Amino acid sequence: EEMQQIVKEATNDWVKSAGEGGIHPTKLARKTMELLECMDANDYTPLSEAGAGGASQVIGWLVSQGANPNSIGRYGRTPLYRAAFAGHVEAVQQCLQCGADPRIKADDGCAPGDISTNPTIKEIIREWDIEDTERLLKNLELEQEKRASAQAEYVQMKCDAIQDKINAAEEEFKQVEKQLIHAFDELNKRIYEHDMCVGEGTHVEVTLQTVHDAEDLVTVLKVKVDDARRALQMLRLQLREEKKEKLETQQVGVQIMVRELEDVLIRDVGNKIKDDGRWPLIIDETGQASIFIRYSDTNYLNALNPANMEPETVRIALLGAVRYGKPLVIDLMGCDMWHVIQGRFNEIKEGLLDWVLDKTLFSEEKFNQITKKEDGPEYEEKMFWARMNDFKFWLMTNAEPEPGLLERFYVIRVKPSPPKE
């Protein structure tokens, strides 16, 4: 009842915040699922907590709402594992009847039937027909596919509507931009005419006024162009946000094309990276984004280049990025090099990479631990604080990284442009 009340209150809040237009049933279902599958600091879901607490009715209700009976929490423990470990007989039975797989082992190498000291639980799991598990899992998979299909249709519907607005906004932008170009041409003509009249000493006041009028028109059109550009950028941002409404079976991250890197990564239109709080992880599927980033104003390190990964080289690159307020970029080059990077940072100072990722490096106590007296006047303490807030840390790769990195970073996937028809 408590869980149902929480979901009810959350639903009411979502409906109210949606305003007069209401909230689409598919979006409401997705938000409800996110609530039911939320994780605590140990990666335990409500269903996992219900298993550990022996709340068999809650387990049944959560699974009936679409919760995953085989979610993996800390130490690789499933709800069934935790129920068996805690000795909750009814909870073990409920988990099994809801599709919990007794074959899944935790990080300790034990399955639920191995870890329990309760003879009844051991017998229940031993006598359980694994074919029933296969059937239940198949049914759960079918339900998930239905939700995925509904979600995909909903996202596509919203994306199509926004794309129509983008097309109109692009046309508006082109028109005002064309007007501005024409106004600049006219201004140059009026300036030339005025210069001629000044040389001849005739109609100077008249031509000067025409120059001022042309300048005023250029100023007005500049504002219109800026407004049109901003409206177009925000619509593109809205489209990217809608595309993020994907299922767990889809790729994690914001999907963009190379031409959007300026807005998304460099300028952070909409403050999405800033508000998220994590540093960006750029997954370049084009080969072009890496070139763009490498030759931007960044401190670039190639993880496969031993010279780049020397601890002193890494330290100076980090200090320089902080000193001059620019991104420190580390390119994994599609290889599993994260552990190497961690090792190099630890050689500089134990825990340094964690300080960078959680942004605690910039406390005076920590930052002074990575500077040296021999660094020279350019890197004296007083030189850092002015542009420190402009520092950024970007990780880049051209292949799918390990799942842990997808959680620790704000993922940006750079996709190839669709082929022209």
DARA-V771182 format. One line per field, one symbol per residue. psi: psi as a letter, one per 40 degrees, with the letter a starting at -180 (. if undefined). burial: 1 if it has 24 or more other ideal C-beta (glycine too) atoms within 12 Angstrom, else 0. A space follows every 10 residues. Layout:
# DARA-V771182
psi: ???
burial: ???
This chain:
# DARA-V771182
psi: dddddddddd dddddddead eahhdddddd ddddddeiia eefhiddddd ddefgddddd ddddeeihef ihaiefhidd dddddefhdd ddddddeeeh heehiadeeh iddddiehdd ddddddehhd dddddddddd dddddddddd dddddddddd dddddddddd dddddddddd dddddddddd ddddddddde fifddddddd dddddddddd dddddddddd dddddddddd ddeegiidei ihihhiidee ddddddefhe fdddddeiii hhhhededdd ddddeigihh hhdehdddeh dddddddddd dddefihhhh hefeigeddd ddddddddhh eddddddefe deiddddeee iidediddfi deedddedee iihhhiieih iidddddeih hhhhiiiiih .
burial: 0010001000 1001000000 0000011111 1111111100 0001111111 1111110111 1110111111 1110011111 1111111101 1111111111 1101010001 1110110000 1001100100 0010011001 0011001101 1001100110 0100010010 0010010001 0010001001 0011000000 0000001000 1001000100 1000100110 1110111111 1111111000 0111111101 1011110110 0110000111 1111110011 0111000111 1110000110 1011111111 1111011111 1110001101 1101100110 0110111000 1100001001 1000000010 0001000100 1111111100 1000100111 1111100000 0
